[in-house]
């Protein structure tokens, strides 16, 4: 990320002029190193679209929590194009479906405890749609 930032800044124009996308890039770097419990209250979330945080949380979740890309058997290109054509609320609906699938798997095993990312993802997503 630092190399990309440097290349753009040296060859195109000052990166500060990129506005929100630049702030998101700058915010995402430290988010990667936060504990999941710290992410819940991090001010860095303000500079990132909810879908970015939600997708990052898949990397912290259990293997059985499939991303929308996996659930719908899409290629990364197909999923990226779909996301580009949707708003945050529609992306949330796709993510919510995967969370529902995960919860059903956990309950079917008789487990009562979910991965720590599950309630965080629900909290972030519910703020987008008022509880889909």
C-alpha positions as CSV (number, residue, x, y, z in Angstrom):
1,X,0.0,0.0,0.0
2,X,2.8,2.4,0.8
3,X,4.4,1.7,-2.6
4,X,1.2,2.4,-4.4
5,X,0.7,5.6,-2.4
6,X,4.3,6.7,-3.3
7,X,3.9,5.9,-7.0
8,X,0.6,7.8,-7.3
9,X,2.0,10.7,-5.4
10,X,5.2,11.0,-7.4
11,X,3.8,10.2,-10.9
12,X,0.2,11.5,-11.0
13,X,-0.8,14.0,-8.4
14,X,-0.7,14.5,-4.6
15,X,-2.6,11.6,-3.0
16,X,-4.3,14.0,-0.5
17,X,-6.4,15.3,-3.5
18,X,-8.0,11.8,-3.8
19,X,-10.3,12.6,-0.9
20,X,-12.4,9.8,0.5
21,X,-10.7,6.9,-1.4
22,X,-7.4,8.0,0.0
23,X,-8.7,8.3,3.5
24,X,-10.2,4.8,3.2
25,X,-6.8,3.5,2.1
26,X,-5.1,5.2,5.0
27,X,-7.7,3.9,7.4
28,X,-7.6,0.3,6.2
29,X,-3.9,-0.2,6.9
30,X,-4.2,0.0,10.7
31,X,-7.6,-1.8,10.7
32,X,-5.8,-4.9,9.5
33,X,-3.8,-5.0,12.7
34,X,-6.6,-4.3,15.2
35,X,-8.1,-7.1,17.3
36,X,-11.7,-7.8,16.4
37,X,-12.8,-6.5,19.8
38,X,-11.0,-3.2,19.1
39,X,-12.5,-2.9,15.6
40,X,-16.0,-2.6,17.1
41,X,-15.3,0.9,18.5
42,X,-12.5,2.1,16.3
43,X,-12.8,5.6,14.9
44,X,-11.1,4.2,11.7
45,X,-14.5,2.8,10.7
46,X,-15.7,6.3,9.9
47,X,-13.3,6.5,6.9
48,X,-14.2,3.1,5.5
49,X,-17.4,2.0,3.7
50,X,-19.2,-0.6,5.8
51,X,-18.9,-3.2,3.0
52,X,-15.1,-2.9,3.2
53,X,-15.1,-3.7,6.9
54,X,-17.7,-6.4,6.5
55,X,-15.6,-8.1,3.8
56,X,-12.5,-7.8,5.9
57,X,-14.2,-9.6,8.7
58,X,-14.7,-12.7,6.6
59,X,-10.9,-13.2,6.8
60,X,-11.3,-13.2,10.6
61,X,-14.3,-15.5,10.7
62,X,-14.5,-19.3,10.8
63,X,-14.1,-21.3,7.6
64,X,-17.8,-22.1,7.6
65,X,-18.7,-18.4,7.3
66,X,-18.7,-18.2,3.5
67,X,-18.5,-14.9,1.7
68,X,-21.2,-13.9,-0.8
69,X,-18.6,-14.7,-3.5
70,X,-18.3,-18.2,-2.2
71,X,-22.0,-18.6,-1.4
72,X,-23.1,-17.5,-4.9
73,X,-20.2,-19.3,-6.7
74,X,-19.0,-16.2,-8.4
75,X,-15.6,-15.4,-9.8
76,X,-13.9,-12.5,-8.1
77,X,-14.4,-10.4,-11.3
78,X,-18.2,-11.2,-11.3
79,X,-18.5,-10.3,-7.6
80,X,-16.5,-7.1,-8.0
81,X,-18.6,-6.0,-10.9
82,X,-21.8,-6.7,-9.0
83,X,-20.5,-4.8,-6.0
84,X,-19.6,-1.8,-8.2
85,X,-23.2,-1.7,-9.4
86,X,-24.8,-1.9,-5.9
87,X,-25.3,0.4,-3.0
88,X,-24.1,-0.5,0.5
89,X,-27.6,-1.6,1.5
90,X,-27.8,-4.2,-1.4
91,X,-24.3,-5.5,-0.6
92,X,-25.4,-5.8,3.0
93,X,-28.4,-8.0,1.9
94,X,-25.9,-10.4,0.2
95,X,-23.7,-10.5,3.3
96,X,-26.7,-10.9,5.6
97,X,-27.7,-14.1,3.7
98,X,-24.3,-15.6,4.4
99,X,-24.6,-14.7,8.1
100,X,-28.0,-16.3,8.2
101,X,-26.5,-19.5,6.6
102,X,-23.7,-19.5,9.2
103,X,-26.1,-19.1,12.1
104,X,-28.2,-21.9,10.8
105,X,-25.1,-24.2,10.7
106,X,-24.1,-23.3,14.2
107,X,-27.6,-23.9,15.5
108,X,-28.0,-27.2,13.7
109,X,-25.0,-28.5,15.5
110,X,-26.5,-27.4,18.8
111,X,-23.9,-24.8,19.5
112,X,-24.9,-21.7,21.4
113,X,-21.8,-19.6,20.7
114,X,-20.9,-17.8,17.5
115,X,-17.6,-16.5,16.2
116,X,-16.8,-13.0,17.6
117,X,-17.1,-11.5,14.0
118,X,-20.7,-12.6,13.7
119,X,-22.3,-10.1,16.1
120,X,-20.0,-7.4,14.9
121,X,-21.0,-8.0,11.3
122,X,-24.7,-7.9,12.3
123,X,-24.2,-4.6,14.1
124,X,-22.4,-3.0,11.2
125,X,-24.9,-4.3,8.7
126,X,-28.0,-3.4,10.7
127,X,-26.9,0.2,10.7
128,X,-27.2,0.2,6.9
129,X,-30.7,-1.1,6.6
130,X,-32.5,-1.0,9.9
131,X,-32.3,-4.8,10.3
132,X,-32.9,-6.6,7.0
